[in-house]
Amino acid sequence: MKNLSLAKKLILAFGVVVAVLAVIVGLAISGFNRSQAQMHQLTEVYGETHDMASGLQIKMLTARRHEKDFIARQDQKYLKSHAETLQAIYTEFTALKQLATEAGIDLNLVSEGEQAVKAYENGFNGVQKQILLQGDAESGIRGDLRKLAHDLEGAIKQADDDKLMVDYLLLRRHEKDYVLREDSKYVAKAREVVNSFTGRLESLSLSADLKKTMAETARNYTDTLAKLADSIDTMKQQYPIMGQAVHDLEDAILKLSDLADQREHEQIAAAEATNARTKLIFYLLGAFALLCSVVAAWAAIRSITGPMKKIVFVMQQLGLGRLGNRTGIDTRDEIGILAQEIDGFAVTLENDIVVPLQQLA
């Protein structure tokens, strides 16, 4: 410091203050930017998780709509749409697992939802299988039932017996009652009618082949009706499974959505706390910088005022004729040079005045 000029001392003091402030501002901005970037990244992940969970709900509703359309209309195009929707749901779950991992959300919730979709799919496949097995008026069990009914009606007309026709009409009525109400008691009633029908055949004077044909057709008819009833019962057993699976899926999705919202709020709160800490650190460092500025300014002022006081004192002493005082300043700045000149002037005066006077005395 003693070898620096006055201007360099002032520049150095000012530079220290600026450097400290620059470091403080840089640290504050860096910390704030990191906090904001992290918060933005995580809130974006949580937002995507929430949106994807909501999207899964919509897709599941779409799948259920295709399910109802297929059950109501038995059109294969709804099976294709249903399968495509389920595939989209599985794809969403794959992406959701990645997001959940990034967001720190329990993957068990995602797995529970995915398992619920698989349970629903298995249940629907069971329903689909039975519906296709049941068929319609031209195919499947229902087609066979219709054909048997027509064959039996034709044979009865050939026999031309009113009581057999009455039994046939009762048989058809029990079939319609079952189809309408899906109550197995009507299948039992249909068997009772067939037993009465076959018993009545024995008392009629018809050809053996015709009797055999009508009896076999009547028994096949009730067996097919029973087969239809078994298929419908099997199908109906899948409905609670599907309903529970959908409930489990909705529950898992709701938990995921709520957890994502909760984590997002927690992240925002943590970011705000981090920002508050950053501000506090900034204020503390600012106070420290101010203290450094004061110390640097004090040191700069002292490097000027201290030597100046010495110079003033020596000059005053010279004015009083006291030539033996010296500043003792040996710095190389402007004040040091001035002090050294004054000291030299004092030495010259002392040698030119005091020494000759002492010699005369």
DORONU-407461 format. One record per atom (N, C-alpha, C): x negated, y negated, z negated; residue in one letter. Coordinates in steps of 0.1 Angstrom, whole numbers, padded with zeros to 4 digits, always signed. Atoms other than C-alpha are relative to their C-alpha. Example, Ala and Ser with C-alpha at 12.3 -4.5 7.8 and 13.67 -1.06 7.14 Angstrom:
-0009+0012+0000A-0123+0045-0078A-0009-0012+0000A+0009+0011+0000S-0137+0011-0071S+0008-0011-0008S
% end
This chain:
-0008+0012+0000M+0000+0000+0000M-0009-0013+0000M+0008+0012+0001K-0028-0024-0008K-0007-0004+0013K+0007+0003-0013N-0043-0021+0027N+0010-0005+0010N-0010+0004-0010L-0010-0030+0044L+0003-0015+0000L-0004+0014-0001S+0000-0064+0056S+0013-0002-0006S-0013+0003+0007L+0029-0082+0040L+0012+0004+0009L-0011-0003-0009A+0051-0077+0071A+0002+0016+0001A-0002-0015+0000K+0043-0039+0071K+0006+0005-0012K-0006-0004+0012K+0052-0037+0035K+0015-0002+0000K-0015+0003-0001L+0086-0053+0042L+0006+0010+0009L-0005-0009-0009I+0091-0031+0072I+0001+0014-0006I+0000-0013+0007L+0082+0000+0052L+0011+0001-0010L-0011+0000+0010A+0106-0009+0024A+0013+0001+0007A-0013-0001-0007F+0134-0015+0049F+0002+0013+0007F-0001-0013-0007G+0125+0017+0068G+0004+0011-0009G-0004-0010+0010V+0128+0038+0036V+0014+0000-0002V-0014+0001+0003V+0162+0024+0029V+0008+0005+0012V-0008-0005-0012V+0174+0030+0065V-0001+0015+0002V+0002-0014-0002A+0159+0065+0066A+0009+0008-0010A-0008-0007+0010V+0176+0075+0033V+0015-0001+0004V-0014+0001-0004L+0210+0061+0045L+0003+0009+0012L-0002-0009-0011A+0206+0079+0078A+0001+0014-0003A+0000-0014+0004V+0199+0112+0061V+0014+0002-0007V-0013-0002+0007I+0230+0107+0038I+0011+0000+0010I-0011+0000-0010V+0253+0098+0067V+0000+0012+0008V+0001-0012-0009G+0240+0127+0088G+0005+0012-0008G-0004-0012+0008L+0245+0152+0059L+0015-0001-0001L-0014+0001+0002A+0280+0138+0053A+0008+0004+0013A-0007-0003-0013I+0290+0139+0090I-0001+0015+0003I+0002-0014-0003S+0275+0174+0094S+0009+0009-0008S-0008-0008+0009G+0293+0188+0064G+0015-0002+0004G-0014+0002-0003F+0326+0172+0074F+0003+0007+0013F-0003-0007-0013N+0323+0185+0110N+0001+0015-0002N+0000-0014+0002R+0315+0220+0098R+0013+0004-0007R-0013-0003+0007S+0345+0219+0075S+0011+0000+0009S-0011+0001-0010Q+0368+0207+0102Q+0000+0011+0010Q+0000-0011-0010A+0356+0232+0127A+0004+0013-0005A-0004-0013+0006Q+0360+0261+0103Q+0015+0000-0003Q-0014+0001+0002M+0394+0249+0093M+0008+0001+0013M-0007+0000-0013H+0405+0244+0129H+0000+0015+0005H+0001-0014-0006Q+0392+0279+0139Q+0010+0009-0008Q-0008-0009+0008L+0409+0297+0110L+0015-0004+0001L-0014+0004-0001T+0442+0277+0112T+0005+0004+0014T-0004-0005-0013E+0442+0286+0149E+0003+0015+0000E-0002-0014+0001V+0438+0322+0141V+0013+0004-0008V-0012-0003+0007Y+0465+0321+0115Y+0013-0004+0008Y-0011+0004-0009G+0488+0302+0139G+0003+0011+0010G-0002-0010-0010E+0482+0328+0166E+0006+0013-0006E-0005-0012+0007T+0489+0356+0140T+0015-0002-0002T-0014+0003+0003H+0522+0339+0130H+0008+0001+0013H-0007+0000-0013D+0532+0334+0167D+0001+0014+0005D+0000-0014-0005M+0523+0370+0176M+0010+0008-0008M-0010-0007+0008A+0544+0383+0147A+0014-0004+0004A-0013+0004-0005S+0573+0362+0159S+0003+0006+0013S-0002-0006-0013G+0568+0375+0194G+0003+0014-0001G-0004-0015+0002L+0569+0411+0181L+0014+0001-0003L-0015-0001+0004Q+0603+0404+0166Q+0008-0001+0012Q-0008+0002-0012I+0616+0391+0199I-0001+0012+0009I+0002-0012-0008K+0601+0421+0218K+0008+0012-0005K-0007-0011+0005M+0616+0445+0194M+0015-0002+0002M-0014+0002-0003L+0650+0429+0198L+0003+0003+0015L-0001-0003-0015T+0645+0432+0236T+0001+0015+0002T+0000-0015-0001A+0637+0469+0232A+0014+0006-0005A-0013-0005+0005R+0669+0474+0211R+0011-0003+0010R-0010+0003-0010R+0689+0457+0238R+0000+0010+0011R+0001-0011-0010H+0676+0481+0264H+0005+0013-0005H-0005-0012+0006E+0683+0509+0240E+0015+0001+0001E-0015+0001-0001K+0720+0498+0237K+0005+0001+0014K-0005+0000-0014D+0723+0493+0274D-0001+0014+0006D+0001-0014-0005F+0710+0528+0281F+0010+0009-0006F-0010-0008+0007I+0733+0544+0255I+0013-0002+0006I-0014+0004-0005A+0763+0525+0269A+0001+0004+0014A-0002-0002-0015R+0756+0529+0306R-0008+0012+0005R+0008-0011-0005Q+0731+0558+0308Q-0006-0002+0013Q+0006+0003-0013D+0713+0541+0336D-0016+0001-0003D+0015-0002+0002Q+0676+0551+0340Q-0008-0012+0000Q+0008+0012-0001K+0665+0516+0348K-0002-0006-0014K+0002+0005+0013Y+0670+0507+0311Y-0010+0008-0008Y+0011-0008+0006L+0647+0536+0301L-0013-0006+0004L+0012+0006-0004K+0620+0520+0322K-0003-0013-0007K+0001+0013+0006S+0626+0486+0308S-0004+0002-0015S+0003-0003+0014H+0626+0501+0273H-0015+0004-0002H+0014-0005+0000A+0593+0519+0279A-0010-0012+0002A+0009+0012-0003E+0577+0487+0293E-0001-0009-0012E+0000+0009+0012T+0588+0467+0263T-0008+0006-0012T+0008-0006+0011L+0574+0492+0238L-0015+0000+0003L+0014+0001-0003Q+0541+0493+0257Q-0005-0014-0003Q+0004+0013+0003A+0540+0455+0254A-0002-0002-0015A+0001+0001+0014I+0546+0458+0217I-0013+0006-0005I+0013-0007+0004Y+0517+0483+0213Y-0012-0009+0004Y+0011+0009-0005T+0495+0459+0233T-0001-0012-0010T+0000+0012+0010E+0505+0430+0209E-0006+0005-0013E+0006-0005+0013F+0496+0452+0179F-0015+0001+0001F+0015-0001-0002T+0461+0458+0194T-0006-0013-0002T+0005+0014+0001A+0456+0421+0197A+0002-0005-0014A-0002+0005+0013L+0471+0415+0163L-0010+0006-0010L+0011-0006+0008K+0446+0439+0147K-0012-0009+0000K+0012+0008-0001Q+0418+0418+0160Q+0001-0014-0007Q-0003+0012+0007L+0434+0386+0148L+0000+0001-0015L-0001-0003+0014A+0441+0401+0114A-0014+0002-0006A+0014-0002+0004T+0404+0411+0111T-0007-0013-0001T+0006+0013+0001E+0393+0376+0119E+0006-0009-0011E-0006+0008+0010A+0418+0361+0095A-0001+0005-0014A+0001-0006+0013G+0410+0385+0067G+0013+0005-0006G-0013-0005+0004I+0446+0398+0066I-0001+0015-0001I+0000-0014+0002D+0452+0433+0053D+0005+0008+0012D-0004-0008-0012L+0452+0457+0083L+0011+0010-0003L-0010-0009+0003N+0475+0480+0064N+0014-0004+0005N-0013+0005-0004L+0504+0457+0072L+0002+0002+0015L-0001-0002-0014V+0496+0459+0109V+0002+0014+0003V-0002-0015-0002S+0493+0497+0107S+0014+0004-0003S-0013-0004+0004E+0526+0499+0089E+0010-0004+0011E-0009+0004-0011G+0543+0479+0117G-0001+0009+0012G+0002-0009-0012E+0527+0500+0144E+0006+0014-0002E-0006-0013+0003Q+0537+0532+0127Q+0016+0000+0000Q-0015+0001-0001A+0573+0519+0124A+0004+0000+0014A-0003+0000-0014V+0573+0513+0161V+0000+0014+0006V+0001-0014-0004K+0561+0548+0167K+0012+0009-0005K-0011-0008+0006A+0588+0562+0144A+0013-0004+0008A-0011+0005-0008Y+0614+0541+0163Y+0000+0007+0014Y+0001-0006-0013E+0601+0554+0196E+0003+0015+0000E-0003-0014+0001N+0602+0590+0185N+0015+0002-0002N-0014-0001+0002G+0638+0585+0173G+0008-0003+0013G-0007+0003-0013F+0648+0569+0206F-0002+0011+0010F+0003-0011-0010N+0631+0597+0226N+0010+0012-0003N-0009-0010+0004G+0653+0621+0206G+0014-0003+0005G-0013+0004-0005V+0684+0601+0215V+0001+0001+0015V+0001+0000-0015Q+0673+0598+0251Q+0002+0014+0005Q+0000-0015-0004K+0668+0636+0253K+0014+0005+0000K-0013-0005+0002Q+0702+0643+0240Q+0010-0006+0010Q-0009+0007-0010I+0720+0617+0262I-0002+0006+0014I+0002-0006-0013L+0703+0631+0293L+0005+0015+0000L-0006-0014+0001L+0712+0667+0281L+0015+0000+0001L-0015+0001-0001Q+0748+0656+0277Q+0005-0003+0014Q-0003+0003-0014G+0748+0641+0312G+0013-0008+0001G-0013+0008-0002D+0780+0626+0327D+0010+0010+0006D-0011-0009-0005A+0811+0639+0345A-0005+0009+0011A+0005-0008-0011E+0789+0653+0373E-0012+0009-0004E+0012-0007+0003S+0759+0667+0354S-0001+0002-0015S+0002-0002+0014G+0747+0680+0321G+0011+0008-0007G-0011-0007+0008I+0769+0694+0293I+0014-0005+0004I-0013+0006-0003R+0797+0670+0301R+0005+0005+0014R-0004-0005-0013G+0796+0680+0338G+0004+0015+0000G-0004-0014+0002D+0797+0717+0328D+0013+0001-0006D-0013+0000+0007L+0826+0710+0305L+0011-0003+0010L-0010+0004-0009R+0845+0693+0332R+0003+0010+0011R-0002-0010-0010K+0839+0720+0357K+0007+0012-0005K-0006-0011+0006L+0849+0747+0333L+0015-0003-0002L-0014+0004+0002A+0881+0728+0325A+0008+0001+0013A-0006-0001-0013H+0889+0725+0362H+0002+0015+0005H-0001-0014-0003D+0882+0762+0367D+0011+0007-0007D-0011-0006+0009L+0904+0772+0338L+0014-0004+0005L-0013+0005-0004E+0932+0750+0350E+0004+0007+0013E-0003-0006-0012G+0930+0765+0385G+0004+0015-0002G-0003-0014+0003A+0931+0801+0371A+0014+0000-0006A-0013+0001+0007I+0961+0791+0349I+0011-0002+0010I-0009+0003-0010K+0979+0777+0379K+0003+0012+0009K-0001-0012-0008Q+0972+0809+0398Q+0009+0010-0008Q-0008-0009+0008A+0987+0829+0368A+0014-0005-0001A-0014+0006+0000D+1017+0805+0369D+0007+0004-0013D-0006-0003+0013D+1024+0808+0331D+0000-0013-0008D-0001+0013+0007D+1037+0778+0312D-0006+0000-0014D+0006-0001+0013K+1025+0790+0278K-0015-0002+0001K+0015+0002-0002L+0990+0793+0291L-0003-0014+0003L+0002+0014-0003M+0993+0758+0305M+0001-0009-0013M-0002+0008+0012V+1005+0745+0271V-0013+0002-0008V+0013-0002+0007D+0974+0761+0255D-0011-0008+0006D+0011+0007-0007Y+0952+0746+0281Y+0001-0015-0003Y-0002+0015+0003L+0967+0711+0275L-0004-0003-0014L+0004+0002+0013L+0962+0715+0238L-0016+0000-0001L+0015+0000-0001L+0926+0725+0245L-0006-0013+0005L+0005+0013-0005R+0920+0694+0265R+0002-0011-0009R-0002+0010+0010R+0936+0673+0239R-0010+0000-0011R+0010-0001+0011H+0913+0686+0212H-0014-0005+0005H+0012+0005-0006E+0884+0679+0236E-0001-0015+0000E+0000+0014-0001K+0895+0643+0241K-0001-0006-0014K+0000+0005+0014D+0901+0639+0203D-0015+0000-0005D+0014-0001+0004Y+0865+0651+0197Y-0008-0011+0006Y+0008+0010-0008V+0850+0628+0224V+0003-0014-0006V-0004+0013+0005L+0870+0599+0209L-0005-0002-0014L+0003+0002+0014R+0863+0605+0172R-0013+0007-0004R+0012-0008+0003E+0833+0629+0173E+0001+0007-0014E-0003-0008+0012D+0848+0650+0145D+0000+0015+0003D+0001-0014-0003S+0838+0686+0145S+0012+0009-0002S-0012-0008+0002K+0872+0697+0133K+0008+0003+0013K-0007-0002-0013Y+0885+0693+0168Y-0006+0011+0008Y+0007-0011-0006V+0859+0718+0180V+0006+0013-0006V-0006-0012+0006A+0873+0743+0155A+0014+0002+0004A-0013-0002-0005K+0908+0736+0166K+0000+0005+0014K+0001-0005-0014A+0898+0741+0202A-0003+0015+0000A+0003-0015+0001R+0884+0776+0192R+0013+0007-0004R-0012-0007+0004E+0917+0784+0175E+0010+0001+0012E-0009+0000-0012V+0936+0775+0207V-0005+0011+0010V+0006-0010-0009V+0912+0797+0228V+0003+0014-0006V-0004-0013+0005N+0918+0826+0204N+0015+0003+0003N-0015-0002-0004S+0956+0821+0209S+0001+0003+0015S-0001-0002-0014F+0950+0818+0246F-0004+0014+0005F+0005-0013-0004T+0930+0850+0250T+0009+0011-0005T-0010-0009+0005G+0955+0868+0228G+0013+0000+0008G-0011+0001-0009R+0983+0856+0250R-0002+0007+0013R+0003-0007-0013L+0965+0869+0281L+0002+0015-0001L-0002-0014+0001E+0967+0904+0268E+0014+0005+0002E-0015-0004-0002S+1005+0904+0269S+0005-0003+0013S-0005+0004-0013L+1007+0891+0304L-0004+0011+0010L+0002-0010-0011S+1010+0913+0335S-0008-0007+0011S+0009+0006-0011L+0981+0898+0354L-0011+0010+0003L+0011-0009-0004S+0952+0914+0372S-0011-0001-0011S+0011-0001+0010A+0923+0925+0350A-0011-0010+0003A+0010+0009-0004D+0899+0904+0369D+0004-0015-0004D-0005+0014+0003L+0920+0872+0365L+0000-0002-0015L+0000+0001+0014K+0924+0879+0328K-0014-0002-0005K+0014+0001+0004K+0887+0884+0324K-0006-0013+0003K+0005+0013-0004T+0879+0853+0343T+0005-0011-0009T-0006+0011+0008M+0903+0831+0323M-0005+0001-0014M+0005-0001+0014A+0891+0845+0290A-0014-0004-0001A+0014+0005+0000E+0854+0840+0298E-0001-0015+0002E+0000+0014-0003T+0861+0806+0312T+0004-0008-0013T-0004+0007+0012A+0880+0796+0281A-0010+0000-0011A+0010-0001+0010R+0853+0809+0258R-0012-0009+0003R+0011+0008-0004N+0826+0792+0278N+0003-0015-0002N-0004+0014+0002Y+0846+0760+0276Y-0002-0004-0014Y+0002+0004+0014T+0847+0760+0238T-0015+0000-0004T+0014-0001+0003D+0811+0771+0237D-0007-0013+0005D+0006+0012-0006T+0802+0741+0259T+0004-0012-0008T-0005+0011+0008L+0823+0718+0238L-0008+0000-0013L+0008-0001+0012A+0804+0731+0207A-0014-0005+0003A+0014+0005-0004K+0771+0725+0225K+0000-0015+0001K-0001+0014-0001L+0782+0690+0233L+0000-0006-0014L-0001+0005+0014A+0791+0685+0196A-0013+0001-0007A+0013-0002+0006D+0757+0699+0185D-0010-0011+0005D+0009+0010-0006S+0739+0675+0209S+0003-0014-0006S-0004+0013+0005I+0759+0645+0197I-0004-0001-0015I+0004+0000+0014D+0752+0655+0160D-0015-0002-0001D+0015+0002+0000T+0715+0658+0168T-0004-0014+0003T+0002+0014-0004M+0716+0624+0185M+0003-0010-0011M-0004+0009+0011K+0734+0608+0156K-0010+0000-0012K+0009-0001+0011Q+0708+0621+0132Q-0012-0010+0002Q+0011+0009-0003Q+0682+0599+0150Q+0003-0015-0003Q-0003+0015+0002Y+0701+0566+0145Y-0005-0005-0013Y+0005+0005+0012P+0693+0563+0108P-0016-0002+0000P+0015+0000-0001I+0656+0571+0116I-0004-0013+0007I+0003+0012-0008M+0656+0544+0143M+0003-0013-0008M-0004+0012+0008G+0674+0519+0120G-0010-0003-0011G+0010+0002+0011Q+0649+0525+0091Q-0013-0005+0006Q+0012+0004-0006A+0620+0522+0115A+0000-0015+0004A-0002+0014-0004V+0633+0489+0128V-0001-0009-0013V+0001+0007+0013H+0638+0477+0092H-0014-0001-0005H+0014+0000+0004D+0603+0487+0083D-0009-0009+0008D+0008+0009-0009L+0589+0469+0113L+0003-0014-0003L-0003+0014+0003E+0608+0437+0105E-0006-0004-0013E+0006+0003+0013D+0596+0439+0069D-0015-0002+0001D+0014+0001-0002A+0560+0444+0080A-0003-0013+0007A+0002+0012-0007I+0563+0415+0105I+0002-0012-0009I-0003+0012+0009L+0579+0392+0079L-0012-0002-0010L+0011+0001+0010K+0551+0400+0054K-0013-0006+0007K+0012+0005-0007L+0524+0394+0081L+0002-0015+0003L-0003+0014-0003S+0541+0361+0091S-0002-0009-0013S+0001+0007+0013D+0544+0350+0054D-0015-0001-0004D+0014+0000+0004L+0508+0360+0047L-0009-0009+0008L+0007+0010-0009A+0495+0341+0077A+0003-0014-0004A-0004+0014+0004D+0514+0310+0066D-0007-0003-0013D+0007+0003+0013Q+0500+0314+0031Q-0015-0002+0001Q+0014+0001-0002R+0465+0319+0042R-0003-0014+0007R+0002+0012-0006E+0468+0289+0065E+0001-0012-0009E-0001+0010+0011H+0480+0267+0036H-0012+0000-0009H+0012-0002+0008E+0452+0281+0015E-0012-0006+0006E+0011+0005-0007Q+0427+0273+0042Q+0000-0015+0001Q-0001+0015-0001I+0440+0237+0046I-0004-0006-0014I+0003+0005+0013A+0438+0233+0008A-0015+0001-0003A+0014-0002+0002A+0403+0247+0007A-0008-0011+0008A+0007+0010-0008A+0392+0224+0036A+0002-0014-0006A-0002+0013+0006E+0407+0194+0018E-0009-0001-0012E+0009+0000+0012A+0388+0204-0014A-0015-0002+0005A+0014+0002-0005T+0356+0207+0007T-0002-0014+0005T+0002+0014-0004N+0362+0173+0022N-0001-0009-0012N+0001+0008+0013A+0367+0159-0013A-0014+0001-0006A+0014-0002+0005R+0334+0174-0024R-0010-0007+0009R+0009+0006-0009T+0317+0161+0007T+0000-0015-0002T-0001+0014+0003K+0330+0126-0001K-0007-0003-0013K+0007+0002+0013L+0318+0129-0037L-0015+0000+0002L+0014-0001-0003I+0284+0140-0025I-0005-0012+0008I+0003+0012-0008F+0284+0111+0000F-0001-0012-0009F+0000+0012+0010Y+0292+0086-0028Y-0012+0001-0009Y+0012-0002+0009L+0265+0101-0051L-0013-0003+0008L+0012+0003-0008L+0239+0100-0023L+0000-0015+0004L-0001+0014-0003G+0251+0065-0014G-0006-0008-0012G+0005+0006+0012A+0245+0055-0050A-0015+0001-0002A+0014-0002+0001F+0211+0071-0049F-0008-0008+0010F+0006+0008-0011A+0203+0053-0016A-0001-0015-0005A+0000+0014+0005L+0213+0020-0033L-0011-0001-0010L+0011+0001+0010L+0190+0028-0062L-0014+0000+0007L+0013+0000-0008C+0162+0036-0037C-0002-0014+0006C+0001+0013-0007S+0169+0003-0019S-0004-0010-0011S+0004+0010+0010V+0167-0016-0052V-0014+0002-0004V+0014-0002+0004V+0135+0001-0062V-0010-0005+0011V+0009+0004-0011A+0120-0005-0027A-0001-0015+0001A+0000+0014+0000A+0131-0041-0028A-0008-0006-0011A+0008+0005+0012W+0117-0046-0063W-0015+0002+0002W+0015-0002-0002A+0084-0030-0053A-0005-0010+0011A+0004+0010-0010A+0083-0053-0022A-0002-0014-0006A+0000+0014+0006I+0091-0084-0043I-0012+0000-0009I+0011+0000+0009R+0066-0074-0069R-0014-0001+0007R+0013+0000-0007S+0039-0069-0043S-0003-0015+0005S+0002+0014-0004I+0045-0106-0034I-0001-0009-0012I+0000+0010+0012T+0054-0124-0067T-0011+0002-0009T+0011-0003+0009G+0028-0106-0088G-0013-0007+0004G+0012+0007-0004P-0002-0118-0068P+0002-0015+0001P-0002+0014-0001M+0014-0152-0062M-0001-0007-0014M+0002+0006+0014K+0016-0158-0100K-0014-0001-0004K+0014+0001+0003K-0020-0150-0103K-0007-0011+0008K+0006+0011-0008I-0029-0174-0075I+0004-0013-0005I-0004+0012+0006V-0008-0201-0090V-0007-0003-0013V+0007+0002+0013F-0024-0196-0124F-0015-0005+0003F+0013+0004-0003V-0059-0198-0109V-0001-0014+0005V-0001+0013-0005M-0050-0229-0090M+0002-0011-0011M-0002+0010+0011Q-0037-0246-0121Q-0012-0001-0009Q+0012+0001+0008Q-0068-0237-0140Q-0011-0008+0007Q+0009+0008-0008L-0089-0252-0112L+0003-0015-0001L-0004+0014+0002G-0069-0284-0115G-0004-0005-0013G+0004+0004+0014L-0078-0285-0152L-0015+0000-0002L+0014+0000+0001G-0114-0281-0144G-0006+0013-0005G+0004-0013+0005R-0116-0245-0156R-0003+0009+0012R+0004-0007-0013L-0136-0229-0128L-0004+0014-0002L+0004-0014+0002G-0143-0195-0143G+0011+0010+0002G-0011-0010-0002N-0109-0179-0136N+0000+0005+0014N-0001-0006-0013R-0104-0156-0107R+0013+0008+0001R-0013-0007-0002T-0073-0139-0092T-0002+0015-0001T+0003-0014+0000G-0090-0105-0089G+0008+0008+0010G-0009-0007-0010I-0067-0096-0060I-0009+0004+0012I+0008-0005-0011D-0084-0074-0034D+0008+0007+0011D-0008-0005-0011T-0055-0064-0011T-0004-0006+0013T+0004+0004-0013R-0059-0068+0026R+0012-0007+0007R-0011+0007-0007D-0025-0085+0033D-0003-0015-0001D+0002+0015-0001E-0020-0122+0038E-0002-0006-0014E+0002+0006+0014I-0017-0129+0000I-0014+0004-0005I+0013-0004+0005G-0048-0109-0007G-0011-0008+0007G+0010+0009-0007I-0068-0129+0019I+0000-0014-0006I+0000+0014+0006L-0055-0162+0004L-0006+0001-0014L+0005-0001+0013A-0064-0150-0031A-0016+0001+0001A+0014-0002-0002Q-0099-0140-0019Q-0007-0014+0004Q+0005+0013-0004E-0104-0174-0003E+0000-0010-0012E-0001+0009+0012I-0093-0192-0035I-0011+0004-0010I+0011-0005+0008D-0117-0170-0055D-0014-0005+0005D+0013+0005-0006G-0145-0179-0031G-0002-0015-0002G+0001+0015+0002F-0136-0216-0034F-0004-0003-0014F+0003+0002+0014A-0137-0213-0072A-0015+0003-0003A+0014-0004+0002V-0171-0196-0070V-0009-0012+0005V+0008+0011-0006T-0184-0224-0047T+0000-0012-0009T-0001+0012+0009L-0171-0251-0070L-0009+0002-0013L+0007-0003+0012E-0186-0234-0100E-0015-0001+0003E+0014+0000-0003N-0220-0230-0083N-0005-0014+0004N+0004+0014-0004D-0220-0266-0069D+0001-0010-0011D-0003+0010+0010I-0208-0284-0100I-0005+0005-0014I+0004-0005+0014V-0212-0263-0132V-0014+0003-0001V+0014-0005+0001V-0246-0248-0125V-0009-0013+0000V+0009+0012+0001P-0262-0282-0116P+0001-0008-0013P-0002+0007+0013L-0247-0298-0147L-0007+0007-0011L+0007-0008+0010Q-0261-0270-0168Q-0015-0002+0001Q+0014+0002-0002Q-0295-0275-0152Q-0005-0014-0005Q+0003+0013+0005L-0294-0313-0160L+0000-0001-0015L-0001+0000+0015A-0285-0306-0196A-0012+0007-0005A
% end
